[in-house]
Amino acid sequence: MPESPTLPDLRYPIGRADRRSTLSPEERRVAIDDFAAAPAALEAAVRGLGDAQLDTPYRDSGWTVRQVVHHVADSHMHAYQRIRFALTEDNPTIKPYDENAWVALPDSELPPAVSLQLLRALHTRLVTTLRALPPEAFARTLQHPENGPMTVDAMLNMYSWHGRHHTAHVTELRKRKGWS
């Protein structure tokens, strides 16, 4: 349910994800660049926040800033594996996960720096692979039990959006709270 018809929907500060399965070469380049920039952008978004701020939900009934950071690392670990499976296997079926259950695990109480370090390493490896792929590799597919068939382009597009989406949760909260 949206928060209010007159207020922005705090769940989607940059809008909903674009679910296209094919990207042009220029759109793909931009998506890879956005994905590459995500760890630094998220790190900048949380820089200087104290524990009380990190433990503030970005919206009513939403995750805390700390949980958002750990969720992005969890999600992008899945991106790393899913894209690699799609590139190395013939239309593999991947396993979805319960993101709310994952974010409730005790390691989501760790300092965000732990997940930011993991995120930087994952992105370095995956971006290196993506930038080296021939165009036809982006049409390779996997089967997602909940979303159906997905191309590497579709996953790149989704995870590029995902990093910007959650970074905006933090930056918009900082604006609303006046946290500089």
N, C-alpha and C positions, 0 to 999 in steps of 0.2 A: 504494500500500500504506500503510495507517495506520501511524503511528510506533509505537504500542503500544495494545493493548486497554485497558490500565489508565491510560494517560496521555491527555490531550487531543490531538486531531489538530491539530498546529501549522499544518497547511495551511489549516484552516478555523476560526479562533479565534472567529468569531461564528456558526458553522454555515454550511451550504451555502446557495446562493442559492435563493430562492423563484422558481420559473419561471412564475408566473401571467401570463396575457396581458391580464387586465382588472383594473383597480383601482377601488375605490369612490372617490367624490369625496374622502372623508377620507383614505383610504390614499394617494391621489394627492398630496394636499396634504402629507402627512407625507414621502412619497418626494421631492417637490420640495424641501422644507425640508432633508432629510438631504443631498440632492445639493448644495444651496446651501452647506451647512456643511462639506462635504468638504475644500476647500482649506485652510481655517483649521485644521481638525482635524489634517490631515496635517502642516501646518507646525508646529503645536504639538507633535506627536509627535516630530519630528526636531530641534526647537529645542535648542540646546546640545550636540548630538552632535559629536564631533571626527571627523577623517577615519578613524581606526581603527574607531570605532564605526559610522560610515556604511558602511564596507567589511566589516562583519560580516554574514554570512547570517542571516536571521531563523529559519532551521531548517537542519538538515543537508540538503545538496543543494538549498537554496533560494537565492533571489536575495539580494543584499546590500540593506541598507536604502537605500543610494543608488540601486540598480537598481529597487527597489520604487517610489520616488518618481518616477523617470523613466518607469517602466511605467505608472503611474496617469495621467500626462500623455499618454503615447502612446495609451492606451486611451480616455481621455476626449476626445481629439481625434477618434477614430473615433466616439464617441457623438455628439459635436457634429454631425459630417457625416452620420451615419446618420439621426439624428432629423430633420435638415433635409431630407435626401433624401425621407424618408417623408412629410414635410409638404408637399413641393412637387412630387413626382412620383407617378405612379400605380403603386404596388407595385414600386418599383425593386429590382433585385438589387444587393446591396452586395458588396464584396470583403473576405473575411477576411484576416488577416495573421498571420504567425508571430511571436508575442510574444517567444519566446525569441531569435529572430534579431534582432528590434528591440532588445531589451535588451542584446545583445552588441555593438551598434554603438558607436563611440568616443564619441558624445555622451552616452552613459549614464555616463561618467566625470566629467561636469561637476558642479559644485556643485548640490545639490538646489534651491537658490534659483532657478535658471534654470527648472526645470520647475514649481516652485511659482508663479512669476509667470505662466507660461503657463496653468496650471490655474486660477488666479484669474480671468484674462481670459475663458477659455473658459466657465467656470461662470457668470460674470456675464452673458454674452451668452445662453447657453442657458437659464438660469433666467428671464431676462426674457421670453424667448419662451414657455417652458412656462407661466408664470403668466398669460400673456395669451391662451392658447388656449381655444377653446370645448371643452366636454366631448367632442363628437363627434370632434375632431381626434386624441384619444388612441387611437381605434380604427383610425386609418390604419395601413397595413402596409408592410413591406418584406420582401424575400426574402433570407434569409441562407443561403448555399450549404451550410453545415454544420448550422445549427439550424432551417432551414425558415422558414415565415412568422412574423414577429414584429410585434406592434403597438407603437405609441409607448409605450403603458402598460407593455408587457413590457420595452422597452428602458429606460424610466425606472426601473422596479423593479430591473432588473439593475444598472444603473450606480449607483443609490443604494446598493445593497448593496456594490458593488465598492469604492467609496470607503471605506466603513466597514470592509470586509474587510481591505484593505491597511493602513489606519491601525492596525487591531488587530494586524497582524503586527508593526508597529514598537512599539506600546505594550506588547504582551505580551513582546517581546524585552527591552525596557527593564526590565520587572518581573523577568524571569528572571535578567537580568544584574546587577540592582541599580543600574542607571544612573538617577540621579534627574534 
